[in-house]
Amino acid sequence: MEITGSSYEFPRGIPGTVSNNDTQHKGYVNRWTVYDTSGISKLEAQYIDDDMIREYYNGLPCQLGYVLAGKTVERETVNRIMDEEISGHNSISHIAILDAGGEGKTTALMQLVVKLIQSGKRVFFGQDAPELHIEDLKFQDNDIIVIDNANHVKNIYDFLKLATRKRVRVIFAARANEWEMQKINIDINRSIKEYKLSGFSEREKNEFAKLLSKYTQLAENEIYDIFNNESNHFLLAAMLRTMNGGINLEKIVEDIIRETKENLEGDYKDYALFILLIICLVEQAGAKMPMFLLRNICFNISDGIKLNHMNLVNIYLKKEVQGTSAYVETRHPRISELFYKSLVKFINIDLVYEEFSKADRNIRNIRIDRVADYLDIVGMVSRYIYLYYPEFSDLIDYVIDVNLDTFYGTYSNSCKLLFKTLIDIKTDAIKTMSDNVDIIDDLYAKATSKWFISGNSELWYKWAKYKTDIGTIGNVDELNSARWIYNQALLNNQIDETILIGWADLEVLQCQYGDVKNPEPYSARWIYRWAIDNQRLTENIIFNWAQMEESLNNIGDIKSEYTARWIYNWGITNNTANENLLIKWANMEIAQDNIGDVGVPYSALWIYKWGTLHNKADENLLINWAELELNQRGLGDIESEHSARWIFNWGISNNKAGENLFLKWADAELDTHINNVGDLETPYTARWIYSYALKVGKANSNLFYRWIQLEFEQANIEPAEKEYTALWLLNYVRKLRVVDRNYWSWVIGIDMELGKTEQAYSHCKEASLTCDIYDIFALVQGERGVLDDKNEGMDYLMNMALNKNTLLGIYCSYLCDLLYKGGYQAKDLLDKFNAINEDTSYLSNKSFLKFWLKKLDN
């Protein structure tokens, strides 16, 4: 069993698995290190001295040996995960530790690895790999996967999906902000239970104080005070302050830079801190420094000078940064900010930014897909430079121009985003520096004639829109006016739907509608006629045109050319109409009191029916149709063709129903005049509809909460083990990982209804870790008689709820005041609630307040 302190790749393969020659994922099988009970003694025998532990507490990476030797403080989150997720049940849900850098995620993962091994698990450990693969691996029942820096794994979605299919659980750590930006499929998100590390429990503070006192001259009480100080809001800050005699973080950072500078040799002495400032600049701009960019900058930092980027990460800057195979980054955003502020005092930021003008060097020997990442960074850094160093405006022009000149031919889409950054910067500069608008015109002219000659309709539109916004409307012969730009797009064959609608809308605003039969050139009607004559009509253009004619009272009939009805009919006749256009046409007919019937051509009901017959009807059209029938004739009978019930059922039977259609139907069945609650076995009752939605995978959180409300109001609350009780449904929601404030409101409200006040309090505490629950928490504390506790008393929680200024917060505060404080502010609070609550049914789906509303009635 081999352990390494490296941050890059574990050297050990997996015994008994497929060889590299047998797999398409060549090279990835060796990215796993496998641990089991047989390797514990070897791990425990590793050499560890006090200097290694001091370096760890000064910010270097944790090693498993430190955990086994008792040199780390066990985090509360680790115990929670073991108790709730590992020992508690055998769920297949994955576990995420999400927090900022410097909060101890890697250490917590290694503590989990040790505990998992000791509990008999076999652990597959992966760290800092750009991709991870398990396609060819076979897992046993006691296997578990642990991944560090999961936000750097490009195929993480496919990986988690496959792990779920293979029924092997994954525990992973990731930087929270980066994980949230990952486009993770909602079904995968539902299978992830999230945990955080931020903050220290009383036990953790005491244990850190006791342990660290062995490695520093500070006394235990002094270390405790550091960990108890809210200004040291992340673990690394507290550790660094402790290991450096309690001095503030700013001074520690300055000392690290000074010591680094003194210890550097040769070319590293001249350039290492310069490169550190590049990394910090990228981070201050909101991006991450790719390892390929660091490597390429080091390849030729100045006049042929080369540095080894791995030596920078692992040796010369090891206290400042940490590297993975994909990225290099400082250890915490606050650390990055302090490094940046210290370094710019003696390094010119314009020279640092100028490194981004060396485009060919910066993308040397990288995959094509990484060029887009690089150009994104150039844009973000350029925007940052403009915001904080506007005096370098000319340099920004130069840097972006060089990159556009280099890449526009091959990376058009990414270059368009970079060009947009330049336009945004220049547009803002004109507002703040009274510059000449010709700058913007020159940029767009260059873009449309050089960088983006074809496929550039978006740029023509944005240019024209900019000129419209500043009032330069002009005419088609007036250079750089909005109308001239639109016409140039047409002449250069770069016109599309957006430009045609934008141009026509401009003419409508100028009241240049044109004649119905013979529209004047460049009028709105001329533009729409050009679109139809040149086969450019789309659904959106048809709607815009028809809407304009309707506003001009040119509704006409389907035989009268260029009237609203003729235009809509042209759309369906020429197969240019989809669901949305049909809905809009039907809405016009309803407004014209032409509801008609399915057999009356071109009436609203006929249009809806036409949609079903020609496969143009999806959920939204069916809902509109059913609601019209509800208003006209009520629900009707399931067997009566074209009744509301028949329409809802048609949608389900023809796989056109999403969660909204199920909700609408169930709501209709629960109307006070019908109250068709029914049961799970009786078709077309509310309960049957909800259960059918669940069965076919169309139940979203809104549907679940409506269903929970129904069962709650029907007193079908418990037991939790009985299918389809309110508590069973809440447990189902939790399994889907839809644990939001609505979930907690129902859990707490049901606790109170069942007389479990202390359990409600416990759930309030748990809920407050992940969401704002001040309002209902205040009510619970009022019932418990805890009114003036400074951290969780009712008064404090009421104030927090009122600060949010939400309807629920105001109403719960009203109930708190009336029920538990004598009602002195109740009238003012109720008036405030009524003043901003225009929906009289607002409280109808807040049945979780039933306990307090009954108390109010009594």
WOWONOR-V930157 format. One record per backbone hydrogen bond with DSSP energy under -1.0 kcal/mol. NH is the residue of the N-H (numbers start at 0). CO is the residue of the C=O. Records with the same first field share a line. If there is no record, write none. Layout:
NH: CO, CO
//
This chain:
16: 13
21: 18
22: 19
25: 23
27: 24
30: 27
32: 124
34: 122
38: 35
39: 36
42: 38
43: 39
44: 40
45: 42
52: 48
53: 49
54: 50
55: 51
56: 52
58: 55
59: 54
65: 62
66: 62
67: 63
68: 64
69: 66
70: 65
78: 74
79: 75
80: 76
81: 77
82: 78
83: 79
84: 80
85: 80
86: 81
93: 190
94: 169
95: 192
96: 171
97: 194
98: 173
102: 99
107: 103
108: 104
109: 105
110: 106
111: 107
112: 108
113: 109
114: 110
115: 111
116: 112
117: 113
118: 114
119: 116
120: 115
121: 141
122: 34
123: 143
124: 32
125: 145
127: 147
136: 133
142: 139
143: 121
144: 168
145: 123
146: 170
147: 125
149: 172
151: 148
152: 149
153: 129
155: 152
158: 154
159: 155
160: 156
161: 157
162: 158
163: 159
164: 160
165: 161
167: 162
170: 144
171: 94
172: 146
173: 96
175: 98
178: 174
179: 175
181: 178
183: 181
188: 184
189: 185
190: 187
191: 188
192: 93
194: 95
204: 200
205: 201
206: 202
207: 203
208: 204
209: 205
210: 206
211: 207
212: 208
213: 210
214: 211
222: 218
223: 219
224: 220
225: 221
226: 222
227: 223
231: 228
232: 230
235: 101
237: 233
238: 234
239: 235
240: 236
241: 237
242: 238
243: 239
244: 241
245: 240
246: 243
251: 247
252: 248
253: 249
254: 250
255: 251
256: 252
257: 253
258: 254
259: 255
260: 256
261: 257
262: 258
263: 259
267: 264
270: 266
271: 267
274: 270
275: 271
276: 272
277: 273
278: 274
279: 275
280: 276
281: 277
282: 278
283: 279
284: 280
285: 282
286: 281
290: 325
293: 289
294: 290
295: 291
296: 292
297: 293
298: 294
300: 304
304: 301
306: 297
311: 307
312: 308
313: 309
314: 310
315: 310
316: 311
320: 316
321: 328
323: 326
324: 127
327: 288
328: 321
335: 331
336: 332
337: 333
338: 334
339: 335
340: 336
341: 337
342: 338
343: 339
345: 342
346: 342
351: 347
352: 348
353: 349
354: 351
355: 352
356: 353
357: 354
358: 356
361: 357
362: 358
363: 360
365: 362
369: 366
370: 367
373: 369
374: 370
375: 371
376: 372
377: 373
378: 374
379: 375
380: 376
381: 377
382: 378
383: 379
384: 380
385: 381
386: 382
387: 383
388: 384
391: 388
392: 389
395: 391
396: 392
397: 393
398: 394
399: 395
400: 396
401: 397
402: 398
403: 399
404: 400
405: 401
406: 402
407: 403
409: 406
410: 406
414: 410
415: 411
416: 412
417: 413
418: 414
419: 415
420: 416
421: 417
422: 418
423: 419
424: 420
425: 421
426: 422
427: 423
428: 424
429: 425
430: 426
431: 427
432: 428
438: 435
440: 436
441: 437
442: 438
443: 439
444: 440
445: 441
446: 442
447: 443
448: 444
449: 445
450: 445
451: 446
459: 455
460: 456
461: 457
462: 458
463: 459
464: 460
465: 461
466: 462
467: 463
468: 464
469: 465
470: 467
471: 466
472: 470
477: 474
480: 477
481: 471
482: 472
484: 480
485: 481
486: 482
487: 483
488: 484
489: 485
490: 486
491: 487
492: 489
493: 488
499: 495
500: 496
501: 497
502: 498
503: 499
504: 500
505: 501
506: 502
507: 503
508: 504
509: 505
510: 507
511: 506
512: 510
522: 519
523: 511
524: 512
526: 522
527: 523
528: 524
529: 525
530: 526
531: 527
532: 528
533: 529
534: 531
535: 530
541: 537
542: 538
543: 539
544: 540
545: 541
546: 542
547: 543
548: 544
549: 545
550: 546
551: 547
552: 549
553: 548
559: 556
562: 559
563: 553
564: 554
566: 562
567: 563
568: 564
569: 565
570: 566
571: 567
572: 568
573: 569
575: 570
581: 577
582: 578
583: 579
584: 580
585: 581
586: 582
587: 583
588: 584
589: 585
590: 586
591: 587
592: 589
593: 588
599: 596
602: 599
603: 593
604: 594
606: 602
607: 603
608: 604
609: 605
610: 606
611: 607
612: 608
613: 609
615: 610
621: 617
622: 618
623: 619
624: 620
625: 621
626: 622
627: 623
628: 624
629: 625
630: 626
631: 627
632: 628
633: 629
639: 636
642: 639
644: 634
646: 642
647: 643
648: 644
649: 645
650: 646
651: 647
652: 648
653: 649
654: 651
655: 650
661: 657
662: 658
663: 659
664: 660
665: 661
666: 662
667: 663
668: 664
669: 665
670: 667
673: 670
674: 670
675: 668
676: 674
684: 681
685: 675
686: 676
688: 684
689: 685
690: 686
691: 687
692: 688
693: 689
694: 690
695: 691
696: 693
697: 692
703: 699
704: 700
705: 701
706: 702
707: 703
708: 704
709: 705
710: 706
711: 707
712: 708
713: 709
714: 711
715: 710
716: 714
721: 718
724: 721
725: 715
726: 716
728: 724
729: 725
730: 726
731: 727
732: 728
733: 729
734: 730
735: 731
736: 733
737: 732
739: 737
743: 739
744: 740
745: 741
746: 742
747: 743
748: 744
749: 745
750: 746
751: 747
752: 748
753: 749
754: 751
755: 750
759: 755
760: 756
761: 757
762: 758
763: 759
764: 760
765: 761
766: 762
767: 763
768: 765
769: 766
770: 766
776: 772
777: 773
778: 774
779: 775
780: 776
781: 777
782: 778
783: 779
785: 780
786: 784
792: 788
793: 785
794: 786
796: 792
797: 793
798: 794
799: 795
800: 796
801: 797
802: 798
809: 805
810: 806
811: 807
812: 808
813: 809
814: 810
815: 811
816: 812
817: 813
818: 814
819: 815
820: 816
822: 816
828: 824
829: 825
830: 826
831: 827
832: 828
833: 829
834: 830
835: 831
836: 832
841: 838
843: 840
845: 842
848: 845
849: 846
852: 848
853: 849
854: 850
855: 851
856: 852
857: 853
//
